Amino acid sequence: MPGACGGGAADAGLAKEKTTARAVRTKPTTRVGEETRMDYTVVTRVTFAPHSGGQRVSPYDRAVIEIDAEYDVEIERVAHGGHCVARIQEPDGRKRVAFVRHALPGERVRIRITGVEKSFLRADAIDVLTPSPDRVEPPCPLAHPDGCGGCDFQHVALPAQRALKAAVIAEQFSRLAGLDVDVVVEEVPPTLRWRTRMQYVPLPGGRRGLRKHRSHTIIEVDDCLIAAPDARESGDLRGAPVTETVLGHTFQVAGDGFWQVHPEAPRLLVETVMAMLAPKPGERALDLYAGVGLFSSFLAEAVGPRGHVTSVEGDRSASRWAAENLKRFDHATATCAPVERGVIGPGDVVVLDPPRVGAKRRVVESITALEPRAVAYVACDPAALARDVAYFADAGYAMSELRAFDLFPMTHHVECVALLVRTEPQPSRPA
Ligand SMILES: C[S@@+](CC[C@H](N)C(=O)[O-])C[C@H]1O[C@@H](n2cnc3c(N)ncnc32)[C@H](O)[C@@H]1O
C-alpha cells in the first residue's frame, strides 16, 4: 500500500540502514494510481537506499514485491512457457510484468506471487473471478497451483490449447524472425494417456511422484493422466534395448535413450519431413541430431543405393543403435559426433532435429555452406526455431512451409516442422 508505507518512510527520512515495511490490505477497492484493486493483500518490502551525493533516493527505487503477495489482475495474452501475461502496479506507479500460470487470456483472476525475478514476476492464478469461456475443469485433480508441475494447460479446452500454442508460435516468429505466420496447430489424438516415457521420482514404499513447477518438492502421483498405460519408466529399463516400429521400419532404442514420446509422433514426423523434402533417388541426405536413425532410415530408402545418407548423433549409445538400425543400407553411415564440429557434408537435403536449445548460428551456417536444396527443421521449441529461421534467412534460405502438431497435449509444448529452401541470397537483417 504505497501511500501509507511511502508516507511513513519519507517522514522517517535519512535512513541509511535497510528498513522493512509491510502493508497488508484486505478491504475492497483501493485506488492505486490509475488501477483499482479489489480485495487484495499486498506485502511490500521497502528498502531505503543511502543518500548519494546529497540527493535523496526514492525509497521506492528499490521496492520489492514479495513472494505470496496477492493481487487481482486482468490477464492479457498468452506467453511462451505455459503462462499468461498480467501487469501489476508497483508502489512507485510503474507496471511490472507477471507471468501467471493456471490463467487464460481475458480472465480476471486473483494471483499469488510465486517468484520475483529482476525484471518480471512469476505468479499462480489462485482464484478465477471472471472465467474465460475456454476454461474447463482439469481432468487431473493434481493440476492446480501448488500441485503437480507437469501440465500447464489442463484447465484449457483442447481447441483453445492449440490456439494458444499457435499464438505463441506466431509471436516467436514475429519477434525473432520478423515473419508473419498463420499456423494451425494440428490435433494429434490421444490427448490423454499419450506419454510413452515417464520420469517419476521414486518414493518410499514403491510410491512415485512428480515435481511441482520449478521446485524440488515432490507431489505423489497415483495415476498420471497423460502417461500411456504401458509407459516406460526411467530406471526400470535402463540400457536394455526396446524395439519400435514406424511405417514398417524397425528401430532398436536403448531403454533410457531418446525416442519421440507421443505414440503418433514418429510416424507423423517422418511423413511430414519426407513429404516436405521429397528426397530423390541418387541424392545425398544428412540427418543431423539423428538419435537412433529414425529419419535416416526413411531417407536411405528414398535416395536408394545411388544416393547416400549420413546420420550425425552426439550420444554414443544412440549413435551405436543408429549404426545397427541402418546396417541394412550400404549407403547409410552413422557418425557419432557433436553436430557443432561441422563435419557434416555433403548434402542435397537435410533433416535438422536438435534438442530444445535449437541448432544456433554456427550449425545453421555450416549447413547453408553446403548449399542443400532443402532443409526440414523439426523443432520442439518455437523460439529456438524462429531464431534459427532468421539465421537461415541471412544465408538465403526462406521458410516455405510450416506445420505444427499438438504432440504434447495438456502441456504448453508444441512440435513444429519447417521447410527451408534455397532462394536468392538475402541481404543481412539490420542488427
Ligand atoms: C530431439 S532428439 C531427435 C532424435 C531423432 N531425430 C528422433 O527423432 O528420434 C535430439 C537428438 O540430438 C542429440 N544431440 C543433442 N545435442 C547434440 C549435439 N550437439 N550434436 C549431436 N547430437 C546431439 C540428442 O542425443 C538427441 O538424440
The ligand as an SDF file (V2000), in Angstrom:
LIG
                    3D

 27 29  0  0  0  0  0  0  0  0999 V2000
   15.1220  -34.1600  -30.4420 C   0  0  0  0  0  0  0  0  0  0  0  0
   16.2200  -35.5070  -30.4350 S   0  0  0  0  0  0  0  0  0  0  0  0
   15.9450  -36.1060  -32.0650 C   0  0  0  0  0  0  0  0  0  0  0  0
   16.3630  -37.5180  -32.3090 C   0  0  0  0  0  0  0  0  0  0  0  0
   15.8610  -38.1430  -33.6310 C   0  0  0  0  0  0  0  0  0  0  0  0
   15.8990  -37.2320  -34.7360 N   0  0  0  0  0  0  0  0  0  0  0  0
   14.4700  -38.7070  -33.4400 C   0  0  0  0  0  0  0  0  0  0  0  0
   13.5070  -38.0760  -33.8760 O   0  0  0  0  0  0  0  0  0  0  0  0
   14.3540  -39.7960  -32.8650 O   0  0  0  0  0  0  0  0  0  0  0  0
   17.7580  -34.7120  -30.4630 C   0  0  0  0  0  0  0  0  0  0  0  0
   18.9690  -35.6120  -30.5280 C   0  0  0  0  0  0  0  0  0  0  0  0
   20.1230  -34.7930  -30.6260 O   0  0  0  0  0  0  0  0  0  0  0  0
   21.1670  -35.3650  -29.8790 C   0  0  0  0  0  0  0  0  0  0  0  0
   22.0890  -34.2670  -29.6070 N   0  0  0  0  0  0  0  0  0  0  0  0
   21.9680  -33.2910  -28.6710 C   0  0  0  0  0  0  0  0  0  0  0  0
   22.9580  -32.3960  -28.7980 N   0  0  0  0  0  0  0  0  0  0  0  0
   23.7320  -32.8170  -29.8380 C   0  0  0  0  0  0  0  0  0  0  0  0
   24.9040  -32.3020  -30.4610 C   0  0  0  0  0  0  0  0  0  0  0  0
   25.4490  -31.1830  -30.0450 N   0  0  0  0  0  0  0  0  0  0  0  0
   25.4090  -32.9740  -31.5130 N   0  0  0  0  0  0  0  0  0  0  0  0
   24.8430  -34.1070  -31.9410 C   0  0  0  0  0  0  0  0  0  0  0  0
   23.7320  -34.6450  -31.3840 N   0  0  0  0  0  0  0  0  0  0  0  0
   23.1960  -34.0100  -30.3510 C   0  0  0  0  0  0  0  0  0  0  0  0
   20.4950  -35.9970  -28.6860 C   0  0  0  0  0  0  0  0  0  0  0  0
   21.2860  -37.0240  -28.1460 O   0  0  0  0  0  0  0  0  0  0  0  0
   19.1870  -36.4980  -29.3190 C   0  0  0  0  0  0  0  0  0  0  0  0
   19.3480  -37.8250  -29.7740 O   0  0  0  0  0  0  0  0  0  0  0  0
  1  2  1  0
  2  3  1  0
  2 10  1  0
  3  4  1  0
  4  5  1  0
  5  6  1  0
  5  7  1  0
  7  8  2  0
  7  9  1  0
 10 11  1  0
 11 12  1  0
 11 26  1  0
 12 13  1  0
 13 14  1  0
 13 24  1  0
 14 15  1  0
 14 23  1  0
 15 16  2  0
 16 17  1  0
 17 18  1  0
 17 23  2  0
 18 19  1  0
 18 20  2  0
 20 21  1  0
 21 22  2  0
 22 23  1  0
 24 25  1  0
 24 26  1  0
 26 27  1  0
M  CHG  2   2   1   9  -1
M  END
$$$$
